[in-house]
């Protein structure tokens, strides 16, 4: 099996190219020892070639976890080929990573993406001349249009067979040349023994790269010599070591581009993006516009598109439930089996599945925003706001992921350079409402706020953000004192997302939702049904208030009296929600004996008032996330104690906020 490493800058079209090459034949996992997600699949019609999608990076310097993961994979796994995707509309910046990848002496092919945008703007790139300068095959493509993919696969297969390493480019001059070559001779044997190309190792030692010093076993005497060489270089050039290397690479890139690239103007996409950004990233109107966009998305999801589709699915589930019930009665099954299947599994799993259209539609819109380049602008907009609570705009990226699922969001904090920022972001990220809570919101809004679903939804999301801000202010001045790291982020040009990428994202979210419904929710439903159907003598009960579950729920219920609900069914649902937030819906369905969503809506009025229903939503929004997210928190913080304190803090904030909402609401509306 030949292995290809797909490497490139962020926003260069890497994901689109990967999907084109592999189709749906892909495996998602984590890199060994870390929690950065990797995708691995086989090239279509060439199952003997595996392709690994590495994290998007800008250099091989170990400043972020993505850079560490990519570099370690390339050095340790030694793939048969590096497929370096380059954004042709921003070729100068992208080639900076290319020059570093070439130093690894691994066979390589450059994929020049977005060539359609280059030519449409009257610009041009001489592919043959670029390839000649670099000594590497260069293939022009347009991933968004699927152009040039077959030619690329042919070149890749040929490159794997030839196993030709990139030509050694000795483009360093003057003092930088002297420093790199002096250190190369000094550490040559150690570099070869450690599996490092000597020039690459020498360059990293010039940068002061600590992992390279450690991995090569550099002695104290060698460190003294290296530092002396670097100091002489810095004094001669009147600059620091990193700037000297960057200047060296960019000078060579400018030389190449002056001969191979004709750039008459910015691409139409870049020109259009600048005009759009004048509005969407406006100093005063940027955030209100973002909130308006989110309101529109929720309105379309919960009212215009989602509601009719949800009703249609509910009808189908209800009919299937009725047919199954009649079939079970017809074959004469026992009462407890009928109850387990209809009142347990169908009521629990079916009530969760009915929200599938809402999940899929919401992620259609979110995927569209993300792939279009708008979400990068939102992180830019949030930087100023987040700095006031002690974080940088980079922390918004994990928080943004948190709107999908808290687990990968917590893992994504590893990309933050500051340990302080990382820990603080882990604490605050679960306040961003994850998609698992959507069925709870849908259930409650359908029952109590059917005409104001979008308003309630945007209110909950904004509330989560406000609580995160207030928590940040509190933590900034107590536990996490200090200043956030500077935030630098490239804003990609606005592009229309490809239909395939959006549909693939929807499919992944829908598949994940269905898997959870038939695994965690399925098992949880059986347990809840058993505990609410039997008493301590293991006799089936006619009234679930005398069940085992009611006993435990009643012990906890009084705690929630200040929040406006003290029904044992509500408290029990919150507890089962720790396994998976969707379990709140299935639990309430089972405990109320509601088989259809209409029956569930009616039953909820026996537990909540409209005000206490909103308080219940507030608590579910903010209290500790599921067990999987708790495990991720423990792993990232490195301590069960800190993870428990984090969960306690989040649940305390939920309790205090819920109490304030209910008590203030009661004063306003009376009663």
C-alpha positions, 0 to 999 in steps of 0.5 A: 500500500502506497501512502500519500500525505496531502499537505497545504495551507488552510483554505487552499482547497485541501478538503475539496481535493481530498473528497474528489480523490477519495469520494466516500471511501474514507476513514476518520480517526486521530493521529497517534498520541494526539486528538487532531482528527485525520482523514484517510482513504483510498484514491477512487479506482486505485485502492492500492494508494492511501491518502492521508489528509494532514492538518492545514498549516503555514509552515513546519515550525512547531508553533501549533499542534497542527504543525507538530502533527504534520511534521511528525507524520512526515518525518516518522511515517515517511510517506511515499509522496507528498501532495502539496496543494497550493492556492494559485491565487495566493501563490507567493505565500503558499510556496513558503510551505512548499520550500520547507516540504522540499527540504524533507527529501520526500517525492513530491507533486505540487497541485496548483489549485484555483487556476480557473480564478487566476485565468478568469482575472487575466492573470497567468502562471507558467506551469512548466517554468514553475516546475523547472525552477522547483524540480517538481511536477506541477499540476494545475487544477480547479478542485471546485469544478473537478477539473484536472483531477484525472491528469493529477492522478496520472502524475501521482501514480507516475511519481510514486513509481519513479520515487524521485526526491525533489531536487536539492535547491541551495537557494540560501546566500551570504550569512544564512548560507554560511550558518546553515552549511556550518551547522549541517556539517556539525550535526550530519551524522546525528541527523541521518541517525535520527531520520532527519534530512541534514539541511532540514535539521540544520534549518530547524536548529538555526530557528532554535527549534527545541524538538529538533535539538532534543530528537537529534541529541545535540550536546551542550558543546554543539549547542554552544557552537550553534548559538555562536554561529546563529549570533554571528548571522544575526549581527551580520544581517542586523535581524533575528534568526527567524526573520533571516530564514523567512527573508531567504525563502521569500527572496527565492519565491519572488525570483521564481514568481517574477519569471513564472507568474504574471499578475495584472490584478487581484482575482475577481473573487478577491476583489469581490471579497474586499467589497463584501467585507466592507459590509460584513466586517463593518466595525459597528454593523458586523456583529449585528449582521452576524446575529441577523444571519443566524436569526434567518437560519433559525427561522428557516430551520424551525419554521419555514423548511424544518417544521413541515419536514419534521411533521412529515417524518413524525407522521411516518414514524407514528404510522409505523409505530401503529402498525408495529403495535397492531402486529405485536398485539396480533401475535399475542406478545406479553404486555411488558414486551409490547410496552418495551417496544412501543412505550420504550423504544418507539417513544424514545428513539422515535421522538429523537429521530423526528428531529433529524430534518432540523439537524440536517437543515441547520447544518446545511446552512452552517456548512454553507457559511463555513465553506463560503469563508464567512465564518473566518470573518466571524472569528475576526469580528469576535477577536475584539470582543473576546480580548475583553474577556481575556481571550483572542479571536483564535479561541472562537474557532473551538467555540464555533466547533462547539455549536456542532459538538463539544467533544471535537471543540474541546479537542480543538483547543490544542491548537491554541498556543497559550496554555492559559488560553487553552484551559480557559477556552475549554471551560467556556466552550460548552456554553456554546449550544451543541447540536445534540441539544437541538431536539430538546429545543425543538420539543419545547418550542413546539409545545410552548412557543410554536410561533416564536421558535426562531426568537427562542432559538436565537435567544438561547444561543445569545444567552450561551454567548453572554454567559461565556462572556460573563464567565470569561470576565470572572475567570480572567480576573481570578483563576486565569490572570494574564493577557491573550496571545496575539491573533493573526488569521488569513481571511480567504476569498468568498467562494460559493461552496460546492454542492458535494461538500455541503451535501457530504457535511449534511450526510456526516451530521445526519449519519452521526445523529442516527448512530447516536439514536440507535446506540446511546439513545437506544440503550438509555431508552431501555434503561429508563423504560425498565426503571420507570416500569418496575418497582423495587419488587420488580413488579410492573407498575401502572403508575410510573410515579411509584417506580424505581426511577420516580424514587430517585427522581423525587430525591433530586426534584426539589433542587430545581424548585427555584428554577420553577420545575420540581417534577421528578420526570424533569429532573430524571431527564436532566440526569439521563441527558448526561449520557447524551443530550438527545436522551432528555427528549427520549426520557420525557417521551418514555416517562410521560407515556407519549408515543406521538409528538402531539401527545408529548406536547400535551404531556409537557404541560403537566410538567412545565409552564411556559416560563418554567419550560424556558428555564428548563431550556436555559439549564439544558443549554448551560449545564455540564455537557455529556460524558463524552465531553467530560472525558475529553475535558479530563484528557485535555486538562490532564486531571479528573479533579480539574475536569470535575471542577469544570463540570461543577462550575458549568452546572453552577452557572446553569443553576444560577442563570436558570434561577435568575431567569425564572425569578425575574420572569415571574416578577415581570409576568406575575404569579 
